[in-house]
Amino acid sequence: MDDILVHKVADDNYFLCVNASNQDKDFDHIIAHNKFQCEVENAGPRLAQIAVQGLRARDFAEAHGN
């Protein structure tokens, strides 16, 4: 499995962000190991993430954010 970032949206709602090149493999793994019968959606086709990194990342994000 690849890197996965887990964001807690609410007590009963989590958002997992996976590497796009492995999203189908990771989704299949999550479905296969869904012991709690959670509702799982592959939102990859409708969402994207941009990672801004480096010493000036905060300045860049603040200048270009909403």
C-alpha positions in Angstrom: 0.0 0.0 0.0 1.0 3.6 -0.5 0.9 6.7 1.6 -2.5 7.6 2.8 -3.5 10.8 4.6 -6.5 10.5 6.9 -8.6 13.6 7.7 -11.3 13.4 10.4 -14.3 15.3 9.0 -16.7 14.4 11.8 -16.9 11.6 14.5 -18.4 9.3 11.9 -16.8 10.7 8.7 -13.3 10.4 7.5 -11.6 11.5 4.2 -8.7 9.4 3.0 -6.3 11.0 0.5 -4.2 8.4 -1.4 -1.6 8.7 -4.1 -3.4 9.1 -7.4 -1.3 6.5 -9.2 -2.5 3.9 -6.7 -6.0 5.0 -6.0 -7.7 2.0 -7.6 -5.4 -0.5 -5.8 -5.9 1.3 -2.5 -9.7 1.6 -3.0 -9.9 -2.2 -3.6 -7.8 -2.9 -0.5 -10.0 -0.6 1.6 -13.2 -2.3 0.3 -11.7 -5.8 0.9 -10.8 -4.9 4.6 -14.0 -3.0 5.4 -14.8 -4.9 8.7 -17.2 -2.2 9.9 -19.4 -2.1 6.8 -18.7 1.6 6.3 -19.9 3.4 3.3 -16.8 3.9 1.0 -16.7 6.1 -2.0 -13.8 6.5 -4.6 -14.0 10.3 -5.1 -10.8 10.3 -7.2 -12.5 11.1 -10.5 -14.1 14.3 -9.1 -11.4 15.6 -6.7 -7.7 16.6 -6.9 -5.0 17.7 -4.5 -2.2 20.1 -5.0 0.7 19.9 -2.6 2.7 23.1 -2.2 6.0 22.5 -0.5 9.1 24.4 0.3 10.3 27.3 2.4 7.9 29.8 0.8 4.9 27.4 0.7 2.9 29.3 3.3 3.4 32.6 1.6 2.4 31.1 -1.8 -0.7 29.5 -0.3 -1.8 32.7 1.5 -1.3 34.8 -1.7 -3.2 32.3 -3.8 -5.8 31.0 -1.4 -9.5 31.9 -1.1 
